């Protein structure tokens, strides 16, 4: 699983339903939701 920082929990958490997206500037990013609180999460980088 992919890990990211949850702004609501203020901790690093796993990203549930992680999917690869492209930002407007062409960089790769990962979108998903926090496994604990359900808040949207966003991380810059490629999905492994």
C-alpha positions as CSV (number, residue, x, y, z in Angstrom):
1,X,0.0,0.0,0.0
2,X,0.9,3.6,-0.5
3,X,1.5,5.9,2.5
4,X,0.8,9.6,2.7
5,X,0.2,12.3,5.3
6,X,-3.4,12.8,6.4
7,X,-4.1,16.5,7.2
8,X,-7.1,15.6,9.4
9,X,-5.4,12.9,11.5
10,X,-2.1,14.7,11.5
11,X,-0.3,11.4,10.9
12,X,1.1,9.2,8.1
13,X,-1.5,6.7,7.0
14,X,-2.1,4.2,4.2
15,X,-4.0,5.6,1.2
16,X,-7.1,3.5,0.4
17,X,-8.2,3.2,-3.2
18,X,-5.0,4.8,-4.4
19,X,-5.0,5.7,-8.1
20,X,-2.4,7.3,-10.4
21,X,-3.3,10.8,-11.8
22,X,-1.5,13.5,-13.7
23,X,-1.4,17.1,-12.5
24,X,-1.9,20.1,-14.8
25,X,1.9,20.6,-15.1
26,X,2.4,17.0,-16.2
27,X,3.8,15.5,-12.9
28,X,2.6,12.2,-11.6
29,X,0.6,12.1,-8.4
30,X,-1.5,9.7,-6.3
31,X,-5.1,10.3,-5.1
32,X,-7.1,8.3,-2.5
33,X,-8.7,8.4,0.9
34,X,-7.5,7.9,4.5
35,X,-8.2,4.4,5.8
36,X,-9.2,5.8,9.2
37,X,-11.2,9.0,8.7
38,X,-12.0,8.9,5.0
39,X,-10.5,12.3,4.2
40,X,-9.2,12.8,0.6
41,X,-5.4,12.4,0.4
42,X,-3.0,13.5,-2.3
43,X,0.7,12.6,-2.8
44,X,3.1,13.8,-5.5
45,X,5.0,10.8,-7.0
46,X,4.4,7.6,-8.9
47,X,2.4,4.6,-7.8
48,X,4.8,1.7,-7.2
